[in-house]
Amino acid sequence: MITTQDWEDARCIWSYHQMGHALQPCSVAIGLGSHDLGVADTSVDLYNRGLVPLLLFTGATSPTTREPMPRGEAVHYRERALELGVPGSAVLVEPRARNTGENIRFAREVLEKEGVEVASVLLISKPYEELRAYATARKLWPEVEIVSASTPMTLDEYVNSIGDARLVIDMLVGALQRLMIYADQGFMIRQPVPADVSEAYQCLCQAGFTSRLLATDSPSP
């Protein structure tokens, strides 16, 4: 059972993960691969609004995407963009990345190989990954401006889209843990965690929302 307090704690962490960046024209949009095709849909929407001239999708597969996305996350994202009318010439694919750090490094390599000049990046992730994606990109690509974005939605809307409330809360907790430990491991810039967010995290861990937690010595970003 998920209690009223659990939901309050989850909403606190959800809000913390979202950065509220103002959207602006950028050199390229980079969509970070995952189980969530909403990242591709939002990337296409921002392309259609004229905010970027080019989309790059990055991502291999994971245990959660191997079955629904057998050709790889980035490839399925590209196929979705083409279905929605984006010309193939405006969509690049990076199919190897298996974590956020590799998403950024490998996407950068593809853009450099293609001769794309990048001054700013519209970085598109799942709603609860905005801050982690931003902090990772600022560490690995500090010379470009990063605008972090996701599909605009509430926690309740996201839970309904996934269909598994406990899993979503587990993912919120796991994403926050990574923010707290990865700066020390050199994977991202440090982000302050307010006291109320830290308290919400501790409460949800004690309530058993721990399936997405890593061992603290985990080396993979």
C-alpha positions as CSV (number, residue, x, y, z in Angstrom):
1,M,0.0,0.0,0.0
2,I,1.2,3.5,-0.8
3,T,0.3,5.9,1.9
4,T,-0.7,9.6,1.7
5,Q,2.7,10.4,3.2
6,D,4.5,8.3,0.6
7,W,2.7,10.3,-2.2
8,E,3.7,13.6,-0.5
9,D,7.3,12.5,-0.4
10,A,7.2,11.3,-4.0
11,R,5.8,14.6,-5.2
12,C,8.5,16.5,-3.3
13,I,11.2,14.4,-5.1
14,W,9.4,14.7,-8.4
15,S,9.4,18.5,-8.2
16,Y,13.1,18.5,-7.3
17,H,14.0,16.5,-10.3
18,Q,12.4,18.9,-12.7
19,M,14.4,22.1,-13.5
20,G,11.8,24.4,-15.1
21,H,14.2,25.7,-17.7
22,A,12.7,28.1,-20.2
23,L,12.7,26.6,-23.6
24,Q,14.8,28.4,-26.2
25,P,16.3,27.7,-29.7
26,C,19.3,25.4,-29.5
27,S,21.8,23.9,-31.9
28,V,20.5,20.4,-31.5
29,A,18.0,18.3,-29.4
30,I,19.5,15.2,-27.8
31,G,16.8,12.7,-26.7
32,L,18.1,10.3,-24.0
33,G,17.0,6.7,-24.6
34,S,14.8,4.8,-22.2
35,H,11.5,2.9,-22.0
36,D,9.6,6.1,-22.5
37,L,8.7,6.9,-26.1
38,G,7.4,10.2,-24.7
39,V,11.0,11.5,-25.0
40,A,10.8,11.0,-28.8
41,D,7.4,12.6,-29.0
42,T,8.5,15.6,-27.1
43,S,11.7,15.9,-29.2
44,V,9.5,15.9,-32.3
45,D,7.2,18.5,-30.8
46,L,10.1,20.8,-30.1
47,Y,11.5,20.3,-33.6
48,N,8.1,21.1,-35.1
49,R,8.0,24.3,-33.0
50,G,11.3,25.4,-34.6
51,L,13.4,25.2,-31.5
52,V,16.0,22.9,-33.1
53,P,17.0,22.0,-36.6
54,L,18.3,18.6,-35.7
55,L,17.4,15.7,-33.5
56,L,19.9,13.1,-32.1
57,F,18.6,10.1,-30.2
58,T,21.0,8.1,-28.1
59,G,20.6,4.7,-26.4
60,A,21.2,1.0,-26.8
61,T,19.0,-1.4,-24.8
62,S,18.6,-2.2,-21.1
63,P,16.8,-5.1,-19.3
64,T,13.6,-3.0,-19.4
65,T,13.8,-2.1,-23.1
66,R,15.3,-5.2,-24.7
67,E,11.8,-6.7,-25.4
68,P,9.8,-3.6,-26.3
69,M,12.7,-2.0,-28.2
70,P,14.7,-4.9,-29.7
71,R,16.4,-2.7,-32.3
72,G,17.6,-0.3,-29.5
73,E,16.2,2.7,-27.9
74,A,17.7,5.3,-30.2
75,V,16.6,3.4,-33.3
76,H,13.0,3.1,-32.0
77,Y,13.0,6.8,-31.1
78,R,14.1,7.6,-34.7
79,E,11.4,5.4,-36.2
80,R,8.9,7.2,-34.0
81,A,10.1,10.6,-35.2
82,L,9.9,9.5,-38.8
83,E,6.3,8.2,-38.2
84,L,5.5,11.7,-36.9
85,G,6.8,13.4,-40.0
86,V,10.3,14.5,-39.2
87,P,12.6,14.1,-42.3
88,G,15.3,11.4,-42.0
89,S,17.9,14.0,-42.8
90,A,17.0,15.8,-39.5
91,V,17.4,12.7,-37.2
92,L,20.7,11.2,-36.1
93,V,21.2,8.0,-34.1
94,E,23.7,7.0,-31.5
95,P,23.0,3.3,-30.7
96,R,25.7,2.3,-28.2
97,A,25.1,4.3,-25.0
98,R,24.1,2.3,-21.9
99,N,24.0,5.1,-19.3
100,T,23.6,8.8,-19.1
101,G,27.4,9.5,-19.2
102,E,27.7,7.5,-22.4
103,N,24.6,9.2,-23.8
104,I,26.4,12.5,-23.6
105,R,29.9,11.4,-24.6
106,F,28.8,9.3,-27.6
107,A,26.2,11.9,-28.8
108,R,29.0,14.5,-28.7
109,E,31.2,12.2,-30.8
110,V,28.5,11.7,-33.4
111,L,27.9,15.4,-33.7
112,E,31.6,16.1,-34.1
113,K,31.9,13.4,-36.7
114,E,28.9,14.9,-38.6
115,G,30.5,18.3,-38.5
116,V,27.6,19.9,-36.5
117,E,28.6,23.0,-34.6
118,V,27.1,22.9,-31.2
119,A,26.7,26.0,-29.0
120,S,23.7,24.8,-27.1
121,V,21.8,21.6,-26.5
122,L,18.2,21.0,-25.7
123,L,18.5,17.9,-23.6
124,I,15.3,15.8,-23.4
125,S,14.8,13.1,-20.8
126,K,12.1,11.5,-18.7
127,P,10.5,14.0,-16.3
128,Y,12.3,12.6,-13.3
129,E,15.7,12.6,-15.0
130,E,15.9,16.3,-15.9
131,L,18.3,17.3,-13.1
132,R,20.5,14.2,-13.5
133,A,20.8,14.6,-17.2
134,Y,21.7,18.3,-16.8
135,A,24.3,17.7,-14.1
136,T,25.9,14.9,-16.2
137,A,26.0,17.1,-19.4
138,R,27.5,20.1,-17.5
139,K,30.3,17.8,-16.3
140,L,31.1,16.2,-19.6
141,W,30.3,19.0,-22.0
142,P,30.9,22.2,-20.0
143,E,31.5,24.5,-23.0
144,V,28.0,24.3,-24.3
145,E,24.7,25.7,-22.9
146,I,22.4,23.0,-21.6
147,V,18.6,23.4,-21.6
148,S,17.0,20.5,-19.8
149,A,13.5,19.5,-20.8
150,S,11.0,16.7,-20.6
151,T,7.3,16.0,-21.4
152,P,5.2,18.4,-19.4
153,M,3.2,16.3,-17.0
154,T,2.4,15.8,-13.3
155,L,3.5,12.9,-11.2
156,D,-0.1,11.5,-11.3
157,E,-0.1,11.7,-15.1
158,Y,3.2,10.0,-15.3
159,V,2.1,7.2,-13.0
160,N,-1.0,6.7,-15.2
161,S,1.2,6.5,-18.3
162,I,3.4,3.9,-16.8
163,G,0.7,1.9,-15.0
164,D,2.8,1.0,-11.9
165,A,2.8,3.5,-9.1
166,R,5.3,1.7,-6.9
167,L,7.8,1.3,-9.8
168,V,7.6,5.0,-10.5
169,I,8.3,5.9,-6.9
170,D,11.2,3.4,-6.9
171,M,12.6,5.2,-10.0
172,L,12.3,8.6,-8.3
173,V,14.2,7.4,-5.3
174,G,16.8,5.7,-7.5
175,A,17.4,8.8,-9.6
176,L,17.9,10.9,-6.5
177,Q,20.4,8.5,-5.1
178,R,22.4,8.8,-8.2
179,L,22.4,12.5,-7.9
180,M,23.7,12.3,-4.4
181,I,26.5,9.8,-5.1
182,Y,27.7,10.4,-8.7
183,A,29.2,13.8,-8.1
184,D,31.7,12.2,-5.6
185,Q,32.5,9.7,-8.3
186,G,33.2,12.4,-10.9
187,F,30.2,11.6,-13.2
188,M,28.4,14.9,-12.8
189,I,28.5,18.3,-11.2
190,R,27.3,18.5,-7.7
191,Q,23.7,19.5,-7.1
192,P,22.5,20.7,-3.6
193,V,19.8,18.6,-2.1
194,P,17.3,20.6,0.1
195,A,16.5,19.2,3.5
196,D,12.9,18.5,2.6
197,V,14.0,16.4,-0.4
198,S,16.6,14.5,1.6
199,E,14.0,13.8,4.3
200,A,11.5,12.6,1.7
201,Y,14.2,10.3,0.2
202,Q,15.0,8.8,3.6
203,C,11.3,8.2,4.4
204,L,10.6,6.5,1.0
205,C,13.7,4.3,1.5
206,Q,12.4,3.3,4.9
207,A,9.0,2.6,3.4
208,G,10.6,0.1,1.1
209,F,10.8,2.0,-2.2
210,T,14.3,0.6,-2.9
211,S,14.2,-1.6,-6.0
212,R,16.1,1.0,-8.1
213,L,18.8,1.8,-5.6
214,L,22.4,1.0,-6.4
215,A,25.2,-0.3,-4.1
216,T,27.1,2.9,-3.1
217,D,30.2,1.6,-4.8
218,S,28.5,1.2,-8.2
219,P,30.9,2.4,-10.9
220,S,28.4,3.0,-13.7
221,P,26.8,6.4,-14.4
